[in-house]
Amino acid sequence: MLGVLTGSAALEVEVGERIAQQECPWGKPSAPVRRTNFTRGVALLLARHGETLRFAPHAINYRANIHALQAADAEAIVAIHTVGGISAYLSTGTLLVPDQLVDYTFGRISTYSPDDAVKHIEFAEPFDAGLRTRLLNAAKNLKVTFHDGGTYACTQGPRLETAAEIDRLDKDGCDVVGMTAMPEAALARELGIPYASLCVVVNPAAGRGRIEFSEIRRLSQAAAGQMTQLLNYCL
Ligand code: HPA
C-alpha cells in the first residue's frame, strides 16, 4: 500500500479509519496511521505535524512516523511538503517533484542505528526514482502542471529564513526551501522504503517577495485537490 506523510497542505480525502497503533520502539508517532479511501484505492495517511498541527518541524518524531507507516504495510511513501520558492521560475502554486536535497538541519535524530554501531546508507539520489516517475506520470496523464526536479533545502525552523540565508541557499543550488524532508528521506532509505517528495510552493522564500501567512494557508488548501488527484492516480 502507498503511505502518505501529509504536511500543512490539508488533503481533502475522506478521513480514514485509524489503524490500531502497535507498540513502537521509537516512541510515539505524530498521529495514528489512517487507512484512507480514495476513488481508485486505499492509502495509509499519517499527519507528520499531528492531526491538530501541534508538532513543529524540529519536534517531530520522524523515526516513529516512518516506522509506523512501515508497520502498517506501507511499501512506499509519498511525502507532501509545502515549501518556499527560491528560484525565480517557481511561483506560488507551482507543484514540484524534487530530485535532490541539501540538509541544513541540526540536532535531529537522523538514524535508526544505535550510537555504537555505524551504518552508512547510499544517498546520492535521496528520492526514489521509480516513485518519482509514478508521480510525474500521474501529473502528465492528469494534465496537472508540475515541475520535474529541483533541489530541496531543508532548514531547521521553526522560524522562516533570513533573506541572506536564502541567498546562500540559492548559491548552493537550492530551488525550494522547507523544513521536514530531513531526516524523513534518510530514515525511509535506512528502512528500505522508497520515498519521494511532492512539494507545493506556498510563498516566495524570504527576501524574494512578500510572505503573507493568510496566503500560505490559502495556497496550501488550494493545492490539496490536485495533490489528492495525483495520489489517487498512483494507487
Ligand atoms: N521556508 C521554510 N519552510 C517553508 C517555507 C519557507 O519559506 N514555506 C513553507 N515551508
Residues whose N, C-alpha, C, O or C-beta is under 5 A from the ligand:
A	BS01	HPA	T82 V83 G84 L160 V177 G178 M179 P204 A205 A206
